[in-house]
Amino acid sequence: MKITAEELATLLELLGITEDHEVNCEEFLSLLPGYLERLRDKQELAREHRIVKQHLTICPECREEYEGLKDAVDEGLL
Amino acid sequence: MPGILPKHSNSEWIAALSGEGAACAQMLSALEVYVRRALAVTLRRRALLAEELDDLIQESFSQILANLHTFRGDSAVPTWAVAVATRVAFTELRRRDQRAKKHVPFEQAQDDATSEFGGSREFSPEVSFQRKTVLEALESEIETALTPKQRIATLALLRGVPTIEIAERTGSNQNAVYKLVHDARLRLREVLERRGITVDVITDLSIGEGQP
């Protein structure tokens, strides 16, 4: 299974943001509704902001879902 | 919460979603309309046909009811329901995308995910040389430091194979796949550090010139 130069570059960047303890996608999903409500209500996000941001950088699938949910927040549907 | 839903406490929602009778059915119906409207927006970037969207909404809503016990109470029930529905719908869409590719072996999968990484960044000749050295070390460590399962899952994810697909093809689950790949990243970071390639070096080499 040969790895391409671009895949290696992507993996290198992922290593740069890898943390010893990360939330997985299920844990991320459990944080997300409260996070979105605080985002909507312009409340303090410091506690979970770093965790959410880190996971969104690592995981393109959760990023896709977050972007959809953020659209719903921006349109006043959540 | 926006005013398109009648205001109820979380315990009222939970009781209604788990209960029976006309009042429960009315709340359930109101929540379904709410989730439907939100899902039409969360899935908009996928440009689905109306019937595809209907299928996904139906499947998502049944999963909300099945997963009611996982509600943690740190948001309103309707917000949680939309987040769950979005996860269910996107997971199903990724499954369908993958099925359309007719079971391509992981090693032949093409990365069609848009990556924020790599790309067309520019590096000075000195940094380019350092990057090349580090990338060669990384390629070598992928072969020697990772287990076959770690290697396959890591490369499959880099090629845009959905986590659900990797989990199903390896008889695993999505949490286990995440852990496998997280362990692989930690292992690669550790072995690179032993070669003197620290996280700071990696970060410096990952940022193109002119990047913040």
Contacts between the chains, C-beta under 8 A, distances in Angstrom:
chain1	res1	chain2	res2	distance
A	1	B	106	7.2
A	1	B	107	4.2
A	1	B	151	7.0
A	1	B	152	6.8
A	1	B	155	5.6
A	2	B	107	7.8
A	3	B	139	6.1
A	3	B	142	6.4
A	3	B	155	6.1
A	3	B	158	7.7
A	5	B	135	7.0
A	6	B	111	7.8
A	6	B	115	7.6
A	6	B	118	4.7
A	7	B	111	7.2
A	7	B	155	6.9
A	7	B	158	4.6
A	7	B	159	7.2
A	8	B	135	4.7
A	8	B	138	5.7
A	8	B	139	5.8
A	9	B	117	6.3
A	9	B	118	3.9
A	9	B	131	7.9
A	9	B	135	6.8
A	9	B	206	7.9
A	10	B	115	5.5
A	10	B	117	4.0
A	10	B	118	5.1
A	10	B	158	5.8
A	11	B	138	6.6
A	11	B	142	7.8
A	11	B	154	7.2
A	11	B	158	6.2
A	11	B	185	8.0
A	11	B	188	7.5
A	12	B	134	6.8
A	12	B	135	6.5
A	12	B	138	6.0
A	12	B	202	6.0
A	12	B	205	7.0
A	12	B	206	5.9
A	13	B	117	4.4
A	13	B	118	7.4
A	13	B	202	7.9
A	13	B	206	4.4
A	14	B	117	7.4
A	14	B	185	6.1
A	15	B	138	7.8
A	15	B	185	5.8
A	15	B	188	5.8
A	15	B	189	5.0
A	15	B	192	7.1
A	15	B	199	7.5
A	15	B	202	5.5
A	16	B	199	6.1
A	16	B	202	4.3
A	16	B	203	4.5
A	16	B	206	5.1
A	18	B	182	7.4
A	18	B	185	4.3
A	18	B	186	6.4
A	18	B	189	5.8
A	20	B	186	7.0
A	22	B	182	5.8
A	24	B	174	7.7
A	24	B	175	5.1
A	24	B	178	4.1
A	24	B	179	6.8
A	24	B	182	7.7
A	25	B	163	6.9
A	25	B	174	6.0
A	25	B	175	7.4
A	25	B	178	5.9
A	26	B	174	7.1
A	26	B	175	5.6
A	29	B	83	6.3
A	29	B	84	7.4
A	29	B	87	5.5
A	30	B	70	7.3
A	30	B	72	5.8
A	32	B	83	5.1
A	33	B	74	7.3
A	33	B	75	3.5
A	33	B	76	7.7
A	33	B	79	4.4
A	33	B	80	4.3
A	33	B	82	7.8
A	33	B	83	4.7
A	34	B	74	4.0
A	34	B	75	4.4
A	36	B	75	7.4
A	36	B	79	6.2
A	36	B	83	7.2
A	37	B	75	5.1
A	37	B	76	6.8
A	37	B	79	5.6
A	57	B	116	7.6
A	60	B	113	5.3
A	60	B	115	7.8
A	60	B	160	7.8
A	61	B	90	7.0
A	61	B	94	7.1
A	61	B	162	6.6
A	61	B	163	6.1
A	64	B	45	7.9
A	64	B	90	6.2
A	65	B	42	7.4
A	65	B	86	5.1
A	65	B	87	6.0
A	65	B	90	5.2
A	67	B	45	7.2
A	68	B	41	7.1
A	68	B	42	3.3
A	68	B	43	6.2
A	68	B	44	7.2
A	68	B	45	6.6
A	68	B	86	5.8
A	68	B	90	7.5
A	69	B	42	5.5
A	69	B	82	7.0
A	69	B	83	6.3
A	69	B	86	5.7
A	71	B	41	5.2
A	71	B	42	6.5
A	71	B	44	6.6
A	71	B	45	7.8
A	72	B	38	4.7
A	72	B	41	4.6
A	72	B	42	5.3
A	72	B	82	6.7
A	75	B	41	5.8
A	76	B	2	5.2
A	77	B	2	6.6
A	77	B	4	7.8
A	77	B	37	5.9
A	77	B	38	4.7
A	77	B	41	5.8
A	77	B	82	8.0
A	78	B	1	7.6
A	78	B	2	7.4
A	78	B	38	6.2
A	78	B	78	8.0
A	78	B	79	5.5
A	78	B	82	6.1
